[in-house]
Amino acid sequence: MSQINIHEAKTHLSRLVKEAAKGKEIVIAIAGKPAARLVPLEAAPGKKRKPGRLKGKIHIAGDFDAPLPDELLKQFNKGPIFP
């Protein structure tokens, strides 16, 4: 763990972030007093995806992508913005 003054941290932020990403912990100080800590992010615990897990649970209508009725299209295209 290293301590660095805030002015130097602002000047070298990209380098410090790269170091933190590699696992180094950096303390940022204001007037010599520790104020913040720059640490690497922990990997998000992800669940393994299982293809087909929702098979049979989702239904999409056969006419899902069929053209809309003319009356409904007219409301979308030429209807008032605020009814």
PDB file with one MODEL, atoms N, CA, C and O in Angstrom:
MODEL        1
ATOM      1  N   MET A   1       0.858  -1.175   0.000  1.00  0.00           N
ATOM      2  CA  MET A   1       0.000   0.000   0.000  1.00  0.00           C
ATOM      3  C   MET A   1       0.899   1.231   0.000  1.00  0.00           C
ATOM      4  O   MET A   1       1.856   1.318   0.770  1.00  0.00           O
ATOM      5  N   SER A   2       0.575   2.182  -0.878  1.00  0.00           N
ATOM      6  CA  SER A   2       1.355   3.413  -0.924  1.00  0.00           C
ATOM      7  C   SER A   2       0.437   4.610  -0.727  1.00  0.00           C
ATOM      8  O   SER A   2      -0.753   4.552  -1.036  1.00  0.00           O
ATOM      9  N   GLN A   3       0.996   5.684  -0.214  1.00  0.00           N
ATOM     10  CA  GLN A   3       0.222   6.910   0.003  1.00  0.00           C
ATOM     11  C   GLN A   3       0.733   7.964  -0.954  1.00  0.00           C
ATOM     12  O   GLN A   3       1.939   8.110  -1.156  1.00  0.00           O
ATOM     13  N   ILE A   4      -0.203   8.700  -1.545  1.00  0.00           N
ATOM     14  CA  ILE A   4       0.149   9.700  -2.539  1.00  0.00           C
ATOM     15  C   ILE A   4      -0.700  10.947  -2.275  1.00  0.00           C
ATOM     16  O   ILE A   4      -1.865  10.840  -1.892  1.00  0.00           O
ATOM     17  N   ASN A   5      -0.115  12.117  -2.479  1.00  0.00           N
ATOM     18  CA  ASN A   5      -0.834  13.357  -2.259  1.00  0.00           C
ATOM     19  C   ASN A   5      -1.854  13.572  -3.376  1.00  0.00           C
ATOM     20  O   ASN A   5      -1.660  13.094  -4.493  1.00  0.00           O
ATOM     21  N   ILE A   6      -2.914  14.273  -3.087  1.00  0.00           N
ATOM     22  CA  ILE A   6      -4.010  14.445  -4.043  1.00  0.00           C
ATOM     23  C   ILE A   6      -3.550  15.155  -5.315  1.00  0.00           C
ATOM     24  O   ILE A   6      -4.024  14.824  -6.402  1.00  0.00           O
ATOM     25  N   HIS A   7      -2.655  16.105  -5.207  1.00  0.00           N
ATOM     26  CA  HIS A   7      -2.167  16.802  -6.398  1.00  0.00           C
ATOM     27  C   HIS A   7      -1.460  15.822  -7.332  1.00  0.00           C
ATOM     28  O   HIS A   7      -1.686  15.830  -8.542  1.00  0.00           O
ATOM     29  N   GLU A   8      -0.611  14.988  -6.763  1.00  0.00           N
ATOM     30  CA  GLU A   8       0.089  13.986  -7.578  1.00  0.00           C
ATOM     31  C   GLU A   8      -0.901  12.956  -8.129  1.00  0.00           C
ATOM     32  O   GLU A   8      -0.733  12.474  -9.249  1.00  0.00           O
ATOM     33  N   ALA A   9      -1.927  12.620  -7.351  1.00  0.00           N
ATOM     34  CA  ALA A   9      -2.934  11.663  -7.804  1.00  0.00           C
ATOM     35  C   ALA A   9      -3.692  12.215  -9.009  1.00  0.00           C
ATOM     36  O   ALA A   9      -3.982  11.482  -9.955  1.00  0.00           O
ATOM     37  N   LYS A  10      -4.010  13.506  -8.973  1.00  0.00           N
ATOM     38  CA  LYS A  10      -4.698  14.114 -10.122  1.00  0.00           C
ATOM     39  C   LYS A  10      -3.809  14.102 -11.353  1.00  0.00           C
ATOM     40  O   LYS A  10      -4.281  13.885 -12.469  1.00  0.00           O
ATOM     41  N   THR A  11      -2.534  14.333 -11.147  1.00  0.00           N
ATOM     42  CA  THR A  11      -1.591  14.376 -12.262  1.00  0.00           C
ATOM     43  C   THR A  11      -1.383  13.005 -12.892  1.00  0.00           C
ATOM     44  O   THR A  11      -1.234  12.893 -14.109  1.00  0.00           O
ATOM     45  N   HIS A  12      -1.371  11.962 -12.066  1.00  0.00           N
ATOM     46  CA  HIS A  12      -1.050  10.610 -12.539  1.00  0.00           C
ATOM     47  C   HIS A  12      -2.229   9.644 -12.380  1.00  0.00           C
ATOM     48  O   HIS A  12      -2.022   8.453 -12.147  1.00  0.00           O
ATOM     49  N   LEU A  13      -3.440  10.135 -12.501  1.00  0.00           N
ATOM     50  CA  LEU A  13      -4.618   9.305 -12.232  1.00  0.00           C
ATOM     51  C   LEU A  13      -4.669   8.045 -13.098  1.00  0.00           C
ATOM     52  O   LEU A  13      -4.930   6.959 -12.580  1.00  0.00           O
ATOM     53  N   SER A  14      -4.427   8.167 -14.397  1.00  0.00           N
ATOM     54  CA  SER A  14      -4.533   6.986 -15.262  1.00  0.00           C
ATOM     55  C   SER A  14      -3.512   5.920 -14.855  1.00  0.00           C
ATOM     56  O   SER A  14      -3.837   4.733 -14.862  1.00  0.00           O
ATOM     57  N   ARG A  15      -2.297   6.313 -14.506  1.00  0.00           N
ATOM     58  CA  ARG A  15      -1.289   5.349 -14.070  1.00  0.00           C
ATOM     59  C   ARG A  15      -1.703   4.695 -12.760  1.00  0.00           C
ATOM     60  O   ARG A  15      -1.522   3.490 -12.579  1.00  0.00           O
ATOM     61  N   LEU A  16      -2.263   5.493 -11.838  1.00  0.00           N
ATOM     62  CA  LEU A  16      -2.684   4.955 -10.549  1.00  0.00           C
ATOM     63  C   LEU A  16      -3.848   3.975 -10.707  1.00  0.00           C
ATOM     64  O   LEU A  16      -3.907   2.961 -10.012  1.00  0.00           O
ATOM     65  N   VAL A  17      -4.754   4.273 -11.604  1.00  0.00           N
ATOM     66  CA  VAL A  17      -5.877   3.370 -11.840  1.00  0.00           C
ATOM     67  C   VAL A  17      -5.373   2.048 -12.407  1.00  0.00           C
ATOM     68  O   VAL A  17      -5.855   0.985 -12.014  1.00  0.00           O
ATOM     69  N   LYS A  18      -4.414   2.099 -13.321  1.00  0.00           N
ATOM     70  CA  LYS A  18      -3.842   0.865 -13.872  1.00  0.00           C
ATOM     71  C   LYS A  18      -3.168   0.043 -12.782  1.00  0.00           C
ATOM     72  O   LYS A  18      -3.300  -1.181 -12.752  1.00  0.00           O
ATOM     73  N   GLU A  19      -2.441   0.715 -11.881  1.00  0.00           N
ATOM     74  CA  GLU A  19      -1.792   0.010 -10.779  1.00  0.00           C
ATOM     75  C   GLU A  19      -2.824  -0.629  -9.859  1.00  0.00           C
ATOM     76  O   GLU A  19      -2.657  -1.771  -9.430  1.00  0.00           O
ATOM     77  N   ALA A  20      -3.890   0.107  -9.559  1.00  0.00           N
ATOM     78  CA  ALA A  20      -4.945  -0.428  -8.695  1.00  0.00           C
ATOM     79  C   ALA A  20      -5.622  -1.625  -9.351  1.00  0.00           C
ATOM     80  O   ALA A  20      -5.955  -2.599  -8.676  1.00  0.00           O
ATOM     81  N   ALA A  21      -5.824  -1.557 -10.660  1.00  0.00           N
ATOM     82  CA  ALA A  21      -6.456  -2.667 -11.373  1.00  0.00           C
ATOM     83  C   ALA A  21      -5.604  -3.925 -11.290  1.00  0.00           C
ATOM     84  O   ALA A  21      -6.129  -5.037 -11.363  1.00  0.00           O
ATOM     85  N   LYS A  22      -4.295  -3.758 -11.138  1.00  0.00           N
ATOM     86  CA  LYS A  22      -3.392  -4.910 -11.024  1.00  0.00           C
ATOM     87  C   LYS A  22      -3.348  -5.459  -9.594  1.00  0.00           C
ATOM     88  O   LYS A  22      -2.711  -6.480  -9.335  1.00  0.00           O
ATOM     89  N   GLY A  23      -4.028  -4.773  -8.668  1.00  0.00           N
ATOM     90  CA  GLY A  23      -4.091  -5.281  -7.296  1.00  0.00           C
ATOM     91  C   GLY A  23      -3.432  -4.413  -6.247  1.00  0.00           C
ATOM     92  O   GLY A  23      -3.509  -4.729  -5.059  1.00  0.00           O
ATOM     93  N   LYS A  24      -2.790  -3.333  -6.644  1.00  0.00           N
ATOM     94  CA  LYS A  24      -2.118  -2.461  -5.689  1.00  0.00           C
ATOM     95  C   LYS A  24      -3.134  -1.533  -5.026  1.00  0.00           C
ATOM     96  O   LYS A  24      -4.025  -1.003  -5.689  1.00  0.00           O
ATOM     97  N   GLU A  25      -2.998  -1.341  -3.725  1.00  0.00           N
ATOM     98  CA  GLU A  25      -3.879  -0.440  -2.995  1.00  0.00           C
ATOM     99  C   GLU A  25      -3.157   0.891  -2.811  1.00  0.00           C
ATOM    100  O   GLU A  25      -2.012   0.924  -2.362  1.00  0.00           O
ATOM    101  N   ILE A  26      -3.835   1.995  -3.161  1.00  0.00           N
ATOM    102  CA  ILE A  26      -3.227   3.320  -3.104  1.00  0.00           C
ATOM    103  C   ILE A  26      -4.086   4.214  -2.216  1.00  0.00           C
ATOM    104  O   ILE A  26      -5.299   4.312  -2.402  1.00  0.00           O
ATOM    105  N   VAL A  27      -3.447   4.859  -1.258  1.00  0.00           N
ATOM    106  CA  VAL A  27      -4.146   5.791  -0.375  1.00  0.00           C
ATOM    107  C   VAL A  27      -3.873   7.196  -0.883  1.00  0.00           C
ATOM    108  O   VAL A  27      -2.725   7.572  -1.121  1.00  0.00           O
ATOM    109  N   ILE A  28      -4.943   7.968  -1.046  1.00  0.00           N
ATOM    110  CA  ILE A  28      -4.817   9.357  -1.495  1.00  0.00           C
ATOM    111  C   ILE A  28      -4.974  10.258  -0.271  1.00  0.00           C
ATOM    112  O   ILE A  28      -5.951  10.159   0.471  1.00  0.00           O
ATOM    113  N   ALA A  29      -3.989  11.142  -0.077  1.00  0.00           N
ATOM    114  CA  ALA A  29      -3.969  11.989   1.114  1.00  0.00           C
ATOM    115  C   ALA A  29      -4.170  13.450   0.749  1.00  0.00           C
ATOM    116  O   ALA A  29      -3.815  13.897  -0.341  1.00  0.00           O
ATOM    117  N   ILE A  30      -4.748  14.174   1.689  1.00  0.00           N
ATOM    118  CA  ILE A  30      -4.888  15.625   1.565  1.00  0.00           C
ATOM    119  C   ILE A  30      -4.074  16.222   2.711  1.00  0.00           C
ATOM    120  O   ILE A  30      -4.350  15.966   3.883  1.00  0.00           O
ATOM    121  N   ALA A  31      -3.078  17.014   2.359  1.00  0.00           N
ATOM    122  CA  ALA A  31      -2.176  17.628   3.342  1.00  0.00           C
ATOM    123  C   ALA A  31      -1.565  16.566   4.245  1.00  0.00           C
ATOM    124  O   ALA A  31      -1.419  16.779   5.449  1.00  0.00           O
ATOM    125  N   GLY A  32      -1.207  15.417   3.664  1.00  0.00           N
ATOM    126  CA  GLY A  32      -0.549  14.366   4.414  1.00  0.00           C
ATOM    127  C   GLY A  32      -1.455  13.457   5.218  1.00  0.00           C
ATOM    128  O   GLY A  32      -0.980  12.496   5.824  1.00  0.00           O
ATOM    129  N   LYS A  33      -2.774  13.742   5.236  1.00  0.00           N
ATOM    130  CA  LYS A  33      -3.719  12.910   5.997  1.00  0.00           C
ATOM    131  C   LYS A  33      -4.507  12.031   5.020  1.00  0.00           C
ATOM    132  O   LYS A  33      -5.078  12.549   4.060  1.00  0.00           O
ATOM    133  N   PRO A  34      -4.548  10.731   5.241  1.00  0.00           N
ATOM    134  CA  PRO A  34      -5.282   9.837   4.349  1.00  0.00           C
ATOM    135  C   PRO A  34      -6.748  10.261   4.214  1.00  0.00           C
ATOM    136  O   PRO A  34      -7.424  10.527   5.208  1.00  0.00           O
ATOM    137  N   ALA A  35      -7.226  10.319   2.964  1.00  0.00           N
ATOM    138  CA  ALA A  35      -8.597  10.762   2.708  1.00  0.00           C
ATOM    139  C   ALA A  35      -9.401   9.742   1.908  1.00  0.00           C
ATOM    140  O   ALA A  35     -10.615   9.631   2.079  1.00  0.00           O
ATOM    141  N   ALA A  36      -8.732   9.004   1.042  1.00  0.00           N
ATOM    142  CA  ALA A  36      -9.446   8.048   0.195  1.00  0.00           C
ATOM    143  C   ALA A  36      -8.520   6.896  -0.146  1.00  0.00           C
ATOM    144  O   ALA A  36      -7.300   6.992  -0.016  1.00  0.00           O
ATOM    145  N   ARG A  37      -9.127   5.807  -0.584  1.00  0.00           N
ATOM    146  CA  ARG A  37      -8.351   4.631  -0.941  1.00  0.00           C
ATOM    147  C   ARG A  37      -8.764   4.181  -2.333  1.00  0.00           C
ATOM    148  O   ARG A  37      -9.952   4.060  -2.629  1.00  0.00           O
ATOM    149  N   LEU A  38      -7.786   3.936  -3.173  1.00  0.00           N
ATOM    150  CA  LEU A  38      -8.009   3.447  -4.533  1.00  0.00           C
ATOM    151  C   LEU A  38      -7.656   1.966  -4.530  1.00  0.00           C
ATOM    152  O   LEU A  38      -6.503   1.586  -4.327  1.00  0.00           O
ATOM    153  N   VAL A  39      -8.673   1.137  -4.759  1.00  0.00           N
ATOM    154  CA  VAL A  39      -8.483  -0.322  -4.705  1.00  0.00           C
ATOM    155  C   VAL A  39      -9.054  -0.949  -5.969  1.00  0.00           C
ATOM    156  O   VAL A  39      -9.898  -0.343  -6.629  1.00  0.00           O
ATOM    157  N   PRO A  40      -8.611  -2.152  -6.317  1.00  0.00           N
ATOM    158  CA  PRO A  40      -9.157  -2.803  -7.513  1.00  0.00           C
ATOM    159  C   PRO A  40     -10.590  -3.265  -7.282  1.00  0.00           C
ATOM    160  O   PRO A  40     -10.976  -3.605  -6.163  1.00  0.00           O
ATOM    161  N   LEU A  41     -11.363  -3.272  -8.348  1.00  0.00           N
ATOM    162  CA  LEU A  41     -12.723  -3.801  -8.275  1.00  0.00           C
ATOM    163  C   LEU A  41     -12.665  -5.309  -8.165  1.00  0.00           C
ATOM    164  O   LEU A  41     -11.805  -5.958  -8.760  1.00  0.00           O
ATOM    165  N   GLU A  42     -13.582  -5.852  -7.402  1.00  0.00           N
ATOM    166  CA  GLU A  42     -13.680  -7.303  -7.330  1.00  0.00           C
ATOM    167  C   GLU A  42     -14.531  -7.770  -8.498  1.00  0.00           C
ATOM    168  O   GLU A  42     -15.483  -7.099  -8.895  1.00  0.00           O
ATOM    169  N   ALA A  43     -14.188  -8.892  -9.027  1.00  0.00           N
ATOM    170  CA  ALA A  43     -14.982  -9.436 -10.133  1.00  0.00           C
ATOM    171  C   ALA A  43     -16.390  -9.730  -9.629  1.00  0.00           C
ATOM    172  O   ALA A  43     -16.574 -10.315  -8.562  1.00  0.00           O
ATOM    173  N   ALA A  44     -17.364  -9.319 -10.406  1.00  0.00           N
ATOM    174  CA  ALA A  44     -18.753  -9.550 -10.026  1.00  0.00           C
ATOM    175  C   ALA A  44     -19.039 -11.050 -10.037  1.00  0.00           C
ATOM    176  O   ALA A  44     -18.737 -11.739 -11.012  1.00  0.00           O
ATOM    177  N   PRO A  45     -19.620 -11.548  -8.953  1.00  0.00           N
ATOM    178  CA  PRO A  45     -19.930 -12.974  -8.944  1.00  0.00           C
ATOM    179  C   PRO A  45     -21.066 -13.266  -9.925  1.00  0.00           C
ATOM    180  O   PRO A  45     -22.221 -12.920  -9.677  1.00  0.00           O
ATOM    181  N   GLY A  46     -20.729 -13.888 -11.008  1.00  0.00           N
ATOM    182  CA  GLY A  46     -21.728 -14.160 -12.032  1.00  0.00           C
ATOM    183  C   GLY A  46     -22.223 -15.587 -11.959  1.00  0.00           C
ATOM    184  O   GLY A  46     -21.480 -16.512 -11.632  1.00  0.00           O
ATOM    185  N   LYS A  47     -23.482 -15.741 -12.267  1.00  0.00           N
ATOM    186  CA  LYS A  47     -24.051 -17.080 -12.318  1.00  0.00           C
ATOM    187  C   LYS A  47     -23.781 -17.648 -13.702  1.00  0.00           C
ATOM    188  O   LYS A  47     -23.819 -16.926 -14.698  1.00  0.00           O
ATOM    189  N   LYS A  48     -23.517 -18.910 -13.753  1.00  0.00           N
ATOM    190  CA  LYS A  48     -23.320 -19.547 -15.051  1.00  0.00           C
ATOM    191  C   LYS A  48     -24.648 -19.589 -15.775  1.00  0.00           C
ATOM    192  O   LYS A  48     -25.678 -19.959 -15.212  1.00  0.00           O
ATOM    193  N   ARG A  49     -24.599 -19.202 -17.032  1.00  0.00           N
ATOM    194  CA  ARG A  49     -25.806 -19.228 -17.848  1.00  0.00           C
ATOM    195  C   ARG A  49     -26.044 -20.639 -18.355  1.00  0.00           C
ATOM    196  O   ARG A  49     -25.109 -21.352 -18.719  1.00  0.00           O
ATOM    197  N   LYS A  50     -27.292 -21.024 -18.371  1.00  0.00           N
ATOM    198  CA  LYS A  50     -27.657 -22.346 -18.851  1.00  0.00           C
ATOM    199  C   LYS A  50     -28.602 -22.161 -20.033  1.00  0.00           C
ATOM    200  O   LYS A  50     -29.762 -21.798 -19.840  1.00  0.00           O
ATOM    201  N   PRO A  51     -28.130 -22.403 -21.244  1.00  0.00           N
ATOM    202  CA  PRO A  51     -28.986 -22.224 -22.422  1.00  0.00           C
ATOM    203  C   PRO A  51     -30.235 -23.104 -22.337  1.00  0.00           C
ATOM    204  O   PRO A  51     -30.175 -24.265 -21.934  1.00  0.00           O
ATOM    205  N   GLY A  52     -31.362 -22.518 -22.727  1.00  0.00           N
ATOM    206  CA  GLY A  52     -32.619 -23.258 -22.750  1.00  0.00           C
ATOM    207  C   GLY A  52     -33.322 -23.327 -21.412  1.00  0.00           C
ATOM    208  O   GLY A  52     -34.302 -24.058 -21.263  1.00  0.00           O
ATOM    209  N   ARG A  53     -32.837 -22.574 -20.432  1.00  0.00           N
ATOM    210  CA  ARG A  53     -33.424 -22.633 -19.094  1.00  0.00           C
ATOM    211  C   ARG A  53     -34.887 -22.199 -19.079  1.00  0.00           C
ATOM    212  O   ARG A  53     -35.664 -22.696 -18.263  1.00  0.00           O
ATOM    213  N   LEU A  54     -35.271 -21.296 -19.952  1.00  0.00           N
ATOM    214  CA  LEU A  54     -36.647 -20.797 -19.982  1.00  0.00           C
ATOM    215  C   LEU A  54     -37.499 -21.448 -21.082  1.00  0.00           C
ATOM    216  O   LEU A  54     -38.595 -20.979 -21.385  1.00  0.00           O
ATOM    217  N   LYS A  55     -36.995 -22.506 -21.659  1.00  0.00           N
ATOM    218  CA  LYS A  55     -37.720 -23.175 -22.737  1.00  0.00           C
ATOM    219  C   LYS A  55     -39.092 -23.626 -22.223  1.00  0.00           C
ATOM    220  O   LYS A  55     -39.207 -24.275 -21.183  1.00  0.00           O
ATOM    221  N   GLY A  56     -40.119 -23.262 -22.983  1.00  0.00           N
ATOM    222  CA  GLY A  56     -41.482 -23.627 -22.606  1.00  0.00           C
ATOM    223  C   GLY A  56     -42.135 -22.650 -21.640  1.00  0.00           C
ATOM    224  O   GLY A  56     -43.326 -22.783 -21.359  1.00  0.00           O
ATOM    225  N   LYS A  57     -41.400 -21.679 -21.127  1.00  0.00           N
ATOM    226  CA  LYS A  57     -41.956 -20.710 -20.179  1.00  0.00           C
ATOM    227  C   LYS A  57     -42.293 -19.376 -20.842  1.00  0.00           C
ATOM    228  O   LYS A  57     -43.023 -18.566 -20.272  1.00  0.00           O
ATOM    229  N   ILE A  58     -41.770 -19.149 -22.028  1.00  0.00           N
ATOM    230  CA  ILE A  58     -42.015 -17.903 -22.743  1.00  0.00           C
ATOM    231  C   ILE A  58     -42.774 -18.215 -24.014  1.00  0.00           C
ATOM    232  O   ILE A  58     -42.427 -19.139 -24.749  1.00  0.00           O
ATOM    233  N   HIS A  59     -43.816 -17.435 -24.266  1.00  0.00           N
ATOM    234  CA  HIS A  59     -44.613 -17.638 -25.479  1.00  0.00           C
ATOM    235  C   HIS A  59     -44.643 -16.343 -26.280  1.00  0.00           C
ATOM    236  O   HIS A  59     -44.961 -15.279 -25.748  1.00  0.00           O
ATOM    237  N   ILE A  60     -44.317 -16.440 -27.539  1.00  0.00           N
ATOM    238  CA  ILE A  60     -44.412 -15.298 -28.439  1.00  0.00           C
ATOM    239  C   ILE A  60     -45.494 -15.626 -29.455  1.00  0.00           C
ATOM    240  O   ILE A  60     -45.441 -16.655 -30.129  1.00  0.00           O
ATOM    241  N   ALA A  61     -46.463 -14.749 -29.554  1.00  0.00           N
ATOM    242  CA  ALA A  61     -47.590 -14.975 -30.454  1.00  0.00           C
ATOM    243  C   ALA A  61     -47.108 -15.115 -31.896  1.00  0.00           C
ATOM    244  O   ALA A  61     -46.128 -14.487 -32.295  1.00  0.00           O
ATOM    245  N   GLY A  62     -47.795 -15.931 -32.659  1.00  0.00           N
ATOM    246  CA  GLY A  62     -47.426 -16.159 -34.042  1.00  0.00           C
ATOM    247  C   GLY A  62     -47.511 -14.898 -34.895  1.00  0.00           C
ATOM    248  O   GLY A  62     -46.766 -14.755 -35.864  1.00  0.00           O
ATOM    249  N   ASP A  63     -48.408 -13.986 -34.543  1.00  0.00           N
ATOM    250  CA  ASP A  63     -48.569 -12.749 -35.318  1.00  0.00           C
ATOM    251  C   ASP A  63     -47.843 -11.569 -34.652  1.00  0.00           C
ATOM    252  O   ASP A  63     -48.201 -10.413 -34.877  1.00  0.00           O
ATOM    253  N   PHE A  64     -46.839 -11.858 -33.845  1.00  0.00           N
ATOM    254  CA  PHE A  64     -46.111 -10.831 -33.114  1.00  0.00           C
ATOM    255  C   PHE A  64     -45.599  -9.722 -34.027  1.00  0.00           C
ATOM    256  O   PHE A  64     -45.718  -8.541 -33.701  1.00  0.00           O
ATOM    257  N   ASP A  65     -45.034 -10.099 -35.164  1.00  0.00           N
ATOM    258  CA  ASP A  65     -44.458  -9.093 -36.058  1.00  0.00           C
ATOM    259  C   ASP A  65     -45.347  -8.790 -37.260  1.00  0.00           C
ATOM    260  O   ASP A  65     -44.876  -8.273 -38.274  1.00  0.00           O
ATOM    261  N   ALA A  66     -46.635  -9.115 -37.142  1.00  0.00           N
ATOM    262  CA  ALA A  66     -47.581  -8.818 -38.217  1.00  0.00           C
ATOM    263  C   ALA A  66     -47.830  -7.304 -38.268  1.00  0.00           C
ATOM    264  O   ALA A  66     -47.693  -6.620 -37.254  1.00  0.00           O
ATOM    265  N   PRO A  67     -48.191  -6.786 -39.434  1.00  0.00           N
ATOM    266  CA  PRO A  67     -48.483  -5.349 -39.534  1.00  0.00           C
ATOM    267  C   PRO A  67     -49.632  -4.954 -38.608  1.00  0.00           C
ATOM    268  O   PRO A  67     -50.560  -5.730 -38.379  1.00  0.00           O
ATOM    269  N   LEU A  68     -49.552  -3.742 -38.087  1.00  0.00           N
ATOM    270  CA  LEU A  68     -50.607  -3.237 -37.205  1.00  0.00           C
ATOM    271  C   LEU A  68     -51.849  -2.885 -38.017  1.00  0.00           C
ATOM    272  O   LEU A  68     -51.744  -2.562 -39.200  1.00  0.00           O
ATOM    273  N   PRO A  69     -53.019  -2.945 -37.394  1.00  0.00           N
ATOM    274  CA  PRO A  69     -54.242  -2.536 -38.087  1.00  0.00           C
ATOM    275  C   PRO A  69     -54.159  -1.060 -38.494  1.00  0.00           C
ATOM    276  O   PRO A  69     -53.502  -0.260 -37.828  1.00  0.00           O
ATOM    277  N   ASP A  70     -54.832  -0.712 -39.592  1.00  0.00           N
ATOM    278  CA  ASP A  70     -54.779   0.654 -40.110  1.00  0.00           C
ATOM    279  C   ASP A  70     -55.197   1.692 -39.076  1.00  0.00           C
ATOM    280  O   ASP A  70     -54.583   2.755 -38.990  1.00  0.00           O
ATOM    281  N   GLU A  71     -56.237   1.400 -38.287  1.00  0.00           N
ATOM    282  CA  GLU A  71     -56.719   2.356 -37.294  1.00  0.00           C
ATOM    283  C   GLU A  71     -55.645   2.656 -36.246  1.00  0.00           C
ATOM    284  O   GLU A  71     -55.476   3.807 -35.842  1.00  0.00           O
ATOM    285  N   LEU A  72     -54.937   1.645 -35.817  1.00  0.00           N
ATOM    286  CA  LEU A  72     -53.881   1.838 -34.836  1.00  0.00           C
ATOM    287  C   LEU A  72     -52.694   2.586 -35.448  1.00  0.00           C
ATOM    288  O   LEU A  72     -52.108   3.450 -34.796  1.00  0.00           O
ATOM    289  N   LEU A  73     -52.340   2.265 -36.678  1.00  0.00           N
ATOM    290  CA  LEU A  73     -51.267   2.987 -37.365  1.00  0.00           C
ATOM    291  C   LEU A  73     -51.600   4.465 -37.507  1.00  0.00           C
ATOM    292  O   LEU A  73     -50.734   5.327 -37.355  1.00  0.00           O
ATOM    293  N   LYS A  74     -52.872   4.749 -37.803  1.00  0.00           N
ATOM    294  CA  LYS A  74     -53.307   6.139 -37.956  1.00  0.00           C
ATOM    295  C   LYS A  74     -53.115   6.892 -36.632  1.00  0.00           C
ATOM    296  O   LYS A  74     -52.709   8.054 -36.638  1.00  0.00           O
ATOM    297  N   GLN A  75     -53.402   6.243 -35.506  1.00  0.00           N
ATOM    298  CA  GLN A  75     -53.218   6.897 -34.207  1.00  0.00           C
ATOM    299  C   GLN A  75     -51.739   7.162 -33.932  1.00  0.00           C
ATOM    300  O   GLN A  75     -51.387   8.199 -33.370  1.00  0.00           O
ATOM    301  N   PHE A  76     -50.883   6.236 -34.322  1.00  0.00           N
ATOM    302  CA  PHE A  76     -49.450   6.439 -34.115  1.00  0.00           C
ATOM    303  C   PHE A  76     -48.910   7.551 -35.002  1.00  0.00           C
ATOM    304  O   PHE A  76     -48.149   8.400 -34.537  1.00  0.00           O
ATOM    305  N   ASN A  77     -49.291   7.556 -36.256  1.00  0.00           N
ATOM    306  CA  ASN A  77     -48.700   8.477 -37.230  1.00  0.00           C
ATOM    307  C   ASN A  77     -49.363   9.833 -37.320  1.00  0.00           C
ATOM    308  O   ASN A  77     -48.684  10.835 -37.546  1.00  0.00           O
ATOM    309  N   LYS A  78     -50.671   9.889 -37.148  1.00  0.00           N
ATOM    310  CA  LYS A  78     -51.362  11.169 -37.341  1.00  0.00           C
ATOM    311  C   LYS A  78     -52.207  11.586 -36.137  1.00  0.00           C
ATOM    312  O   LYS A  78     -52.921  12.587 -36.194  1.00  0.00           O
ATOM    313  N   GLY A  79     -52.126  10.836 -35.071  1.00  0.00           N
ATOM    314  CA  GLY A  79     -52.903  11.145 -33.893  1.00  0.00           C
ATOM    315  C   GLY A  79     -52.291  12.287 -33.100  1.00  0.00           C
ATOM    316  O   GLY A  79     -51.160  12.689 -33.371  1.00  0.00           O
ATOM    317  N   PRO A  80     -53.011  12.810 -32.136  1.00  0.00           N
ATOM    318  CA  PRO A  80     -52.475  13.885 -31.300  1.00  0.00           C
ATOM    319  C   PRO A  80     -51.350  13.347 -30.400  1.00  0.00           C
ATOM    320  O   PRO A  80     -51.355  12.182 -30.002  1.00  0.00           O
ATOM    321  N   ILE A  81     -50.411  14.209 -30.100  1.00  0.00           N
ATOM    322  CA  ILE A  81     -49.303  13.800 -29.251  1.00  0.00           C
ATOM    323  C   ILE A  81     -49.808  13.547 -27.834  1.00  0.00           C
ATOM    324  O   ILE A  81     -49.441  12.545 -27.219  1.00  0.00           O
ATOM    325  N   PHE A  82     -50.631  14.428 -27.318  1.00  0.00           N
ATOM    326  CA  PHE A  82     -51.218  14.272 -26.003  1.00  0.00           C
ATOM    327  C   PHE A  82     -52.731  14.189 -26.161  1.00  0.00           C
ATOM    328  O   PHE A  82     -53.400  15.207 -26.339  1.00  0.00           O
ATOM    329  N   PRO A  83     -53.261  12.988 -26.094  1.00  0.00           N
ATOM    330  CA  PRO A  83     -54.716  12.837 -26.303  1.00  0.00           C
ATOM    331  C   PRO A  83     -55.545  13.557 -25.272  1.00  0.00           C
ATOM    332  O   PRO A  83     -56.774  13.513 -25.329  1.00  0.00           O
TER     333      PRO A  83
ENDMDL
END
